[in-house]
Amino acid sequence: MSQDLIDTLLDPQERAFRQEVRAFIQDNVPDETRRSADLGRHATKPEVRAWQTALYNRGWAAPSWPTEFGGPGWSPIQQMLYSMECGLNAAPRVPSFGTKMVGPVLYTFASPDQKAFYLPRILKGEDWWCQGFSEPGAGSDLASLKTRAELRGDTYVVNGQKIWTTKAQHANRMFCLVRTSSEGRPQAGISFLLIDMDTPGIEVRPIISIDGSHTLNEVFFTDVRVPADNLVGDPGKGWTYAKFLLGNERSDITGAGRSRRQIERLKTMAASNAIHDRPLTENPTFMAALADVEADLTALEFTELRFLALHARGEERGTEASILKYRGTEIQQELARLLREAAGAYAMAKGEESEAAFAVSNPEAGHLAAGIVQEYLYGRAASIYGGSNEIQKNIIAKLQLGS
Ligand SMILES: Cc1cc2nc3c(=O)[nH]c(=O)nc-3n(C[C@H](O)[C@H](O)[C@H](O)COP(=O)(O)OP(=O)(O)OC[C@H]3O[C@@H](n4cnc5c(N)ncnc54)[C@H](O)[C@@H]3O)c2cc1C
């Protein structure tokens, strides 16, 4: 693994920490799981659970949480090194819905009883959460959401529909934005409700995405009865909690470690002559594009580090997560484009199939190109999920440029 520029800034303790994380991943993530990430396959629930358990036993289940709630007490640089090493070494992605999204909302805004019940379960990976925000007609314009929760005695009765609900088919809980009032500004009537996915009246229907995978769903609610105790914070304050949550979600999409791994893969492919008549290292146009994206990635890593320092000093401007999300996903998509180009005609077969398809005629090419088209196709969504990149640019323009 080549040394990146961040490494040159580290002191001996930080370098030792980075080595410790790397060794921990190598000892606890089976080679097969790592290889399947390179094949463009989403980690399976058992793979994620095994990794979550290893992290929990090590005290690393929630890198960014305060120690009083079970976080490891890492510095900003340690958090970043951890996340980079996970991407670089293809550790399974622990879904961010628990530790990165609803967890911080709960320890910041929830009641003592809710904290005591949910937080340990998130750390241990006992609950699998999904995010019920988007609806048909309420994506970018999230405040226009219509799913209603009507208070009857000590129960909310929920009716409506969510869409694009990632991993809802595996989830036992949903954190959900619901409309509890139609008075005043649309934002003012939104509340944040925790819903048990086994409650009668919930129907989950699959959406198959362009890469052929099933990660997305529609979720329908018909007279779903939810205890009023499952409301987080105050009724009508859901918009505030959602904005807090979306900041964490967007920062998590940056994916710098994973992009670094893709740069390494591209360099290996460029040096090989298994796919093209001459290695791509002799193609100046390709190599210039590779150099450009590597420079962009290095800039992103340093930007992330600067933002972590601002966060630690309480000096954020509110645009940091949008900048990281927008730049991070542009880099991911450019890398996927270059990988597809490097794979040439071998990009046409999917995942494991590509290795099998080319096993006889050109095994090295099949191995190099495996999974590239899946990653390329699913990656088209990166500029949409977590709030589209156009919306991120609007936020940056409004808050940072004052326009
Ligand atoms: C793979 C994937 C996973 C997802 N997972 C989840 C999930 O788990 N839970 C969940 O709640 N949601 C999820 N989403 C939904 C996601 O948050 C929305 O798709 C996103 O917010 C965009 O909303 P929309 O799809 O309704 O598009 P629209 O809001 O209809 O936008 C359509 C287009 O118009 C542009 N646009 C809209 N308004 C403006 C504007 N004001 N200025 C400039 N351009 C604008 C957008 O950028 C976009 O290009 C997921 C989406 C995807 C693709």
The ligand as an ORCA input file, in Angstrom:
! r2SCAN-3c Opt
* xyz 0 1
  C     -29.557      4.867     -3.744
  C     -30.439      5.786     -2.942
  C     -30.626      5.520     -1.590
  C     -31.497      6.334     -0.835
  N     -31.752      5.985      0.474
  C     -32.665      6.705      1.179
  C     -33.061      6.280      2.499
  O     -32.563      5.284      3.027
  N     -34.016      7.011      3.133
  C     -34.578      8.123      2.597
  O     -35.394      8.749      3.254
  N     -34.236      8.538      1.346
  C     -33.305      7.844      0.606
  N     -32.980      8.235     -0.670
  C     -33.684      9.363     -1.267
  C     -32.841     10.590     -1.541
  O     -32.599     11.314     -0.351
  C     -33.588     11.434     -2.604
  O     -33.578     10.679     -3.802
  C     -32.945     12.783     -2.847
  O     -33.115     13.620     -1.725
  C     -33.543     13.481     -4.090
  O     -34.929     13.513     -4.012
  P     -35.847     12.994     -5.235
  O     -35.353     11.640     -5.627
  O     -37.263     13.128     -4.836
  O     -35.513     13.949     -6.463
  P     -36.134     15.405     -6.710
  O     -36.149     16.171     -5.442
  O     -37.414     15.244     -7.447
  O     -35.049     16.031     -7.669
  C     -34.963     15.698     -9.069
  C     -33.812     16.503     -9.665
  O     -34.094     17.912     -9.549
  C     -33.015     18.578     -8.876
  N     -33.547     19.628     -7.990
  C     -34.617     19.529     -7.161
  N     -34.803     20.692     -6.502
  C     -33.823     21.532     -6.896
  C     -33.452     22.875     -6.563
  N     -34.137     23.568     -5.655
  N     -32.378     23.432     -7.181
  C     -31.657     22.721     -8.099
  N     -31.953     21.441     -8.468
  C     -33.017     20.867     -7.869
  C     -32.342     17.497     -8.061
  O     -30.988     17.814     -7.814
  C     -32.478     16.277     -8.959
  O     -31.451     16.278     -9.929
  C     -32.127      7.451     -1.433
  C     -31.894      7.723     -2.794
  C     -31.088      6.895     -3.543
  C     -30.896      7.208     -5.016
*
